[in-house]
């Protein structure tokens, strides 16, 4: 009996030591804020670039005709390189944290796989920028990454025992799935300015919701029945900011395109339409 008690005490002491040496994983505030910052910076930059370009569009042209898919290879090159470098840094940080805690390199494999998704996206964007892959290959890779995030966040959420924490992570999964659909539709219908803008606005929503999950992990205990209310307020805040910017700072160019028919306005049909217009002239 004494041996059993001693063994239990040693086991508890070891667990307490591991807990005190626990690395900043995705279960901590820092672990949520790092990827949240990544999404927020990229989403804000891309939306700001969209706004800037709208103000300088040539007369009679639309944003999607000029910039979708992305034609600035220098921009694509930098985005691809930054994605690869930053996500690899994230993977290294997760691995080092596991080693320092004595839990091994693969302790945070689930979190590392999230970073690997965007390392893949960065590589695809890089190859697209140097002409080795077709236009919009990067956004196709982004669809795959968000779908994999959906699967990962779903599994991560289902393992949670706290109801609010579980709900937050499952909603994160649903946001990722919705982003997959929006980005995919934007690729299928490149004339839809609404889908194009929404796809990058969702980056910011992913960021704010990750920040919410981080706050819930360490600072605030969100009630289970209020989780959706927090998400609702964040969606409305982002939508309001995007709407105000579009209304007052886009130079009246953002809303010129109202094409929602994906079949009619695919990339191939658009080129055929332009050729027919030239023939008639």
C-alpha positions as CSV (number, residue, x, y, z in Angstrom):
1,X,0.0,0.0,0.0
2,X,2.9,2.4,0.9
3,X,4.6,1.5,-2.4
4,X,1.3,2.3,-4.3
5,X,0.9,5.6,-2.5
6,X,4.5,6.5,-3.2
7,X,4.1,5.6,-6.9
8,X,1.0,7.7,-7.2
9,X,2.7,10.6,-5.5
10,X,5.6,10.4,-8.0
11,X,3.2,10.2,-10.9
12,X,1.3,13.2,-9.7
13,X,4.6,15.1,-9.1
14,X,5.7,14.3,-12.6
15,X,2.4,15.5,-14.1
16,X,2.6,18.7,-12.1
17,X,6.1,19.3,-13.3
18,X,5.1,18.7,-16.9
19,X,2.2,21.1,-16.4
20,X,4.4,23.8,-15.0
21,X,6.8,23.3,-17.9
22,X,4.0,23.2,-20.4
23,X,5.0,25.0,-23.7
24,X,2.8,27.7,-25.1
25,X,0.7,25.4,-27.2
26,X,-2.7,26.2,-28.8
27,X,-4.2,25.7,-25.4
28,X,-2.7,28.9,-24.2
29,X,-3.4,32.5,-25.0
30,X,0.0,32.9,-26.8
31,X,-0.7,29.7,-28.8
32,X,-3.9,31.3,-30.1
33,X,-2.6,34.8,-30.6
34,X,0.3,33.8,-32.8
35,X,-1.8,32.3,-35.6
36,X,-4.5,34.9,-35.0
37,X,-1.9,37.7,-35.7
38,X,-0.9,35.8,-38.9
39,X,-4.5,35.7,-40.2
40,X,-5.2,39.3,-39.1
41,X,-2.2,40.8,-40.8
42,X,-2.7,38.9,-44.1
43,X,-6.5,39.6,-44.2
44,X,-6.0,43.3,-43.4
45,X,-3.2,43.7,-45.9
46,X,-5.2,42.0,-48.7
47,X,-8.4,44.0,-48.0
48,X,-6.4,47.2,-47.8
49,X,-4.7,46.4,-51.1
50,X,-8.1,45.7,-52.7
51,X,-9.3,49.1,-51.5
52,X,-6.2,50.9,-52.8
53,X,-6.6,49.2,-56.2
54,X,-10.2,50.1,-56.4
55,X,-9.4,53.8,-56.1
56,X,-7.0,53.6,-59.1
57,X,-9.0,51.5,-61.6
58,X,-9.1,52.8,-65.2
59,X,-12.4,54.2,-66.3
60,X,-14.9,51.5,-67.5
61,X,-13.0,48.6,-65.9
62,X,-13.8,46.5,-62.9
63,X,-11.6,45.2,-60.2
64,X,-12.1,41.5,-61.1
65,X,-11.2,42.1,-64.7
66,X,-7.9,43.8,-63.7
67,X,-6.8,41.8,-60.7
68,X,-8.6,38.4,-60.5
69,X,-6.7,36.1,-60.6
70,X,-3.8,37.9,-59.1
71,X,-1.4,39.2,-61.8
72,X,1.3,40.8,-59.7
73,X,3.9,38.1,-59.6
74,X,6.2,40.1,-57.3
75,X,3.4,40.2,-54.7
76,X,2.7,36.5,-55.1
77,X,6.4,35.8,-54.7
78,X,6.6,37.7,-51.4
79,X,3.4,36.2,-50.1
80,X,4.6,32.7,-50.9
81,X,8.0,33.2,-49.3
82,X,6.6,34.8,-46.2
83,X,4.0,32.0,-45.7
84,X,6.7,29.3,-46.0
85,X,9.1,31.1,-43.6
86,X,6.6,32.1,-41.0
87,X,4.8,28.8,-40.9
88,X,8.1,26.9,-40.6
89,X,9.0,29.1,-37.7
90,X,5.7,28.2,-36.1
91,X,6.4,24.5,-36.5
92,X,9.9,24.9,-35.0
93,X,8.5,26.8,-32.0
94,X,5.9,24.1,-31.4
95,X,8.6,21.3,-31.7
96,X,11.0,23.1,-29.3
97,X,8.2,23.6,-26.8
98,X,7.5,19.9,-26.8
99,X,11.2,19.1,-26.4
100,X,11.7,21.5,-23.5
101,X,8.7,20.0,-21.7
102,X,10.1,16.5,-22.2
103,X,7.2,15.5,-24.3
104,X,8.9,15.0,-27.7
105,X,8.9,16.8,-31.1
106,X,5.6,15.4,-32.1
107,X,3.8,16.4,-28.9
108,X,2.0,19.2,-30.7
109,X,1.6,17.4,-34.0
110,X,-2.0,18.5,-34.4
111,X,-0.9,22.1,-34.1
112,X,2.1,21.6,-36.3
113,X,-0.1,20.1,-39.0
114,X,-2.1,23.4,-39.0
115,X,1.1,25.3,-39.9
116,X,2.0,22.7,-42.5
117,X,-1.2,23.4,-44.3
118,X,-0.1,27.0,-45.0
119,X,3.4,26.0,-45.7
120,X,1.9,24.0,-48.6
121,X,-0.1,27.1,-49.6
122,X,3.0,29.2,-49.6
123,X,4.9,26.8,-51.8
124,X,2.1,26.7,-54.3
125,X,1.9,30.5,-54.4
126,X,5.6,30.6,-54.9
127,X,5.5,28.2,-57.9
128,X,2.6,30.2,-59.3
129,X,4.6,33.4,-59.0
130,X,7.4,32.0,-61.1
131,X,5.1,30.6,-63.8
132,X,5.4,27.0,-62.9
133,X,1.7,26.6,-61.9
134,X,-1.5,28.0,-63.4
135,X,-3.1,31.3,-62.2
136,X,-5.1,31.0,-59.0
137,X,-3.3,27.8,-58.0
138,X,-2.5,29.4,-54.7
139,X,-6.2,30.0,-53.9
140,X,-7.0,26.5,-54.8
141,X,-4.4,25.3,-52.3
142,X,-6.0,27.7,-49.8
143,X,-9.3,25.9,-50.2
144,X,-7.6,22.6,-49.4
145,X,-5.8,24.2,-46.4
146,X,-9.1,25.6,-44.9
147,X,-10.9,22.3,-45.5
148,X,-8.1,20.4,-43.6
149,X,-8.4,23.1,-40.9
150,X,-12.1,22.3,-40.7
151,X,-11.3,18.6,-40.1
152,X,-8.6,19.4,-37.6
153,X,-10.7,22.0,-35.6
154,X,-13.6,19.5,-35.5
155,X,-11.5,16.8,-34.0
156,X,-9.9,19.3,-31.6
157,X,-13.2,20.6,-30.5
158,X,-14.8,17.2,-29.9
159,X,-12.0,16.3,-27.5
160,X,-12.8,19.3,-25.3
161,X,-14.7,18.6,-22.0
162,X,-15.7,22.2,-21.3
163,X,-18.9,22.9,-23.2
164,X,-18.0,26.5,-24.1
165,X,-14.5,25.6,-25.1
166,X,-15.9,22.8,-27.3
167,X,-18.4,25.1,-28.9
168,X,-15.7,27.8,-29.7
169,X,-13.5,25.2,-31.5
170,X,-16.4,23.7,-33.4
171,X,-17.5,27.1,-34.6
172,X,-13.8,27.7,-35.6
173,X,-14.2,24.6,-37.7
174,X,-17.4,25.8,-39.3
175,X,-15.8,29.2,-40.1
176,X,-13.0,27.3,-41.9
177,X,-15.5,25.2,-43.9
178,X,-17.4,28.4,-44.9
179,X,-14.2,30.0,-45.9
180,X,-13.4,27.0,-48.1
181,X,-16.8,27.4,-49.9
182,X,-16.4,31.2,-50.4
183,X,-12.8,31.0,-51.7
184,X,-13.9,28.1,-54.0
185,X,-16.8,30.0,-55.3
186,X,-14.6,33.1,-55.9
187,X,-12.3,30.9,-58.0
188,X,-15.2,29.4,-59.9
189,X,-16.8,32.8,-60.5
190,X,-13.9,35.3,-60.8
191,X,-16.3,38.1,-61.6
192,X,-17.9,38.0,-58.2
193,X,-16.4,40.9,-56.3
194,X,-18.5,40.1,-53.3
195,X,-17.0,36.6,-52.9
196,X,-13.5,37.9,-53.5
197,X,-13.8,40.5,-50.7
198,X,-15.6,38.1,-48.4
199,X,-12.9,35.5,-48.7
200,X,-10.4,37.9,-47.2
201,X,-12.8,39.4,-44.7
202,X,-13.1,35.8,-43.3
203,X,-9.4,35.8,-42.6
204,X,-10.0,38.6,-40.1
205,X,-12.9,36.6,-38.6
206,X,-10.7,33.6,-38.2
207,X,-8.2,35.8,-36.4
208,X,-10.7,37.4,-34.0
209,X,-12.2,34.0,-33.2
210,X,-8.8,32.6,-32.5
211,X,-8.2,35.5,-30.2
212,X,-11.5,34.8,-28.5
213,X,-10.5,31.2,-28.0
214,X,-7.2,32.3,-26.4
215,X,-8.9,34.7,-24.0
216,X,-11.3,31.9,-23.0
217,X,-8.3,29.6,-22.4
218,X,-6.6,31.9,-19.8
219,X,-8.5,35.0,-18.9
220,X,-12.3,34.9,-19.5
221,X,-14.7,32.1,-18.9
222,X,-17.3,32.5,-21.6
223,X,-20.7,31.1,-20.8
224,X,-21.8,28.3,-23.1
225,X,-25.0,30.0,-24.1
226,X,-23.1,33.2,-25.0
227,X,-20.6,31.7,-27.4
228,X,-22.7,32.4,-30.5
229,X,-23.4,35.9,-29.3
230,X,-19.7,36.7,-29.3
231,X,-19.4,35.3,-32.8
232,X,-22.4,37.3,-34.0
233,X,-20.9,40.6,-32.7
234,X,-17.6,39.9,-34.3
235,X,-19.2,39.1,-37.7
236,X,-21.3,42.2,-37.6
237,X,-18.3,44.4,-36.6
238,X,-16.2,43.1,-39.5
239,X,-19.1,43.4,-41.9
240,X,-19.8,47.0,-40.8
241,X,-16.1,48.0,-41.2
242,X,-15.9,46.4,-44.7
243,X,-19.2,48.0,-45.7
244,X,-18.2,51.5,-44.5
245,X,-14.8,51.2,-46.3
246,X,-16.5,50.1,-49.5
247,X,-19.1,52.8,-49.3
248,X,-16.8,55.8,-48.6
249,X,-13.2,54.9,-49.6
250,X,-13.4,52.7,-52.7
251,X,-13.9,55.5,-55.2
252,X,-17.3,54.0,-56.2
253,X,-15.6,51.2,-58.0
254,X,-16.1,48.3,-55.6
255,X,-19.7,47.7,-56.5
256,X,-19.6,47.9,-60.2
257,X,-19.7,44.2,-60.7
258,X,-22.9,42.3,-59.9
259,X,-22.2,39.0,-61.7
260,X,-23.4,36.1,-59.6
261,X,-23.9,33.5,-62.4
262,X,-20.9,31.2,-62.0
263,X,-21.6,29.2,-65.1
264,X,-22.0,32.2,-67.3
265,X,-19.1,34.2,-65.9
266,X,-16.3,31.5,-65.6
267,X,-12.8,32.4,-66.7
268,X,-13.1,30.6,-70.0
269,X,-16.4,32.2,-70.9
270,X,-15.1,35.6,-70.0
271,X,-12.3,35.3,-72.5
272,X,-14.6,34.0,-75.2
273,X,-17.0,36.9,-74.5
274,X,-14.1,39.4,-75.0
275,X,-13.1,37.8,-78.2
276,X,-16.6,38.1,-79.6
277,X,-16.8,41.7,-78.6
278,X,-13.6,42.4,-80.5
279,X,-14.9,40.6,-83.6
280,X,-18.1,42.6,-83.6
281,X,-16.1,45.8,-83.4
